[in-house]
Amino acid sequence: METGMETSSRNDGGIRDALNPPYYREGLQTRPMECIDIARLLPFDLGSAVKYVWRMGMKGPWREDLGKARWYLRDYIRHRSQEETFPCRVAALARLDQVDEVMAGQPWRLRLAVMRAMVRGRCDLALTALERLGAWFADREAKEDAPDGECKEG
């Protein structure tokens, strides 16, 4: 019996695509896991922030993902207790290490720096690293938009 929750690589425009869109599957050949494998180990706000950092620039406009990640991280900071720990912190860090072993390139290094800081409870460092990640995307965007490969002023 089909429930509609199965995953499929076919693109029939139905519920399967809504539950398992291409940006969930992109890069799975090179990534050892999906972001949900890490996000589900974390408190809701941190898991949501991880999701937006992980998918930044893949799903939609990167600025939107940056804003959502920033919002969830700040919401976590506002509502957490100072002594809060979560039982899966070590498991989440181990999964990030697995990602680090296979992913290369600047955006992934920056993404991992943000996510590691969040998981370690260093939200101040995570916010700083998140801004660096946003600056990387902005710089890349400016270079892509510049005529003849020159950087835009401004």
N, C-alpha and C positions, 0 to 999 in steps of 0.2 A: 504494500500500500504506500502510495506516495503522499508525503505530508507537505511538500513544498519547502521543507527546511533542508533538503539535501543540497549538496554543492554540486555544481556542474560547470564544465568549461564551455558548454554551448551557450550561445547568445540568442535565446528565444524571446527576449524582451519581457518575460514573465517575472514571477516572484523570485525565481532563482537569481536573476540579475540584480534585483533589489537587495537580496540578502547576501550576495557574494559578488559585488561589482568588481570591475577590472582593477581598480586601485587597491583592492584587498589582495589580489593575486599577483600584481606586477612585482617582479623581482624575487618571487618565491624560489626561483631556480638558484639564486645566489644567497638569499637570506635563509637562515636556519629555522625561522619561525615567523609568525605574524605578530603584530603589536599586541593583540589581545592576549597572547601567551604571557606577556609581561604585565599588561594593564590589569588583568584579573587578579593578580597577586597583591595589588595595591589598594589603599583606600580610594573610594570613588573619585574624588577630585584629582588625586595624583594620577590615577589610571586614565582619567579623561585627558589630563595634560600630556601624559605620555603618548596617548593616541594622536593628538594634534601635532606634537613634535615629530613623531615617527612619520606621519603622512604629509608633513609640511611640503607644499608644492606639488604633491602627487594627485590629490583629490580635487583641489580647486585653487583659488588664488592663495599664494603663500601668506600674504598679509592677513587674510581671514584666519588661517590656521594659527599664525603667530598670536593674533588677538585672543583667540579661544584658549590657546595654551596658557597665555599670560593670565587670563581671567580665572581659569580653573586653578592655577597655581596660587594666585592671590587669595582665592576663596578658601583653599586648603589652609593657607597661612592664617587667615582670619578665624577659622573654625576649629583648628586642631588644638589639642592640649599641648602644653610645652613638653610634657614627658611622653608624648605619644610614640609608641613603637607599633609595628605591625609584624605579625609572626612570619610573613613571607619575604621580609626584606632581603635575607641572604639568598633565597631562591631567585628573587627578581634581579639581584646583582649578578648572580651566576648566569642567568639568561642573557643579560646585557653583555657579559663577557663572551658568550657564544656568538652574539651578533658581531662584536668587535673583531673576533677572529676571522670573519669572512667578508666583512664590509670594509671597503676602502674609500678614500676620497674625503675631501674637506666637509661636505655637508653631513656625512655620517659621523665623522669625528666630533663635530659640533653637536649634532643630535645626541650622541652618546654622552657627551659631557653634561648636557642639560639633564638627561634622564638619570644618569648616575648621581648627580647632585640632588635631584628630587628624591630618589630612593634612599639616599643616605641621610635625608632630613636637612640638608643644607640648602634651604629654599632661597636664601640670599644669593648664594653662588649660582643656583639654577636660574634665577631671574637675570643675573648678569650674563650667563652663558646663553640664555634665550635671546637677549638683545644682540649678542655677537652673532648668533645664528641668523637673526633677522637682517643684520648688517651684511652678512655674507650673501643672502638672497638678494638684497637691494643692490649690492655691488655687481653681482652677476647679471641682474636685470638691466642695470645701467650699461654694462658692457655689451649686452645683446642688442640694446636699442640704439647704441651709438653708431653713427655712419662710419663705414670703412674700418670697423673694429676699434675706433678710438673711443676713449672714455668721454662721457658727457661731463661738462662742467656743472657743478652745482649742488 
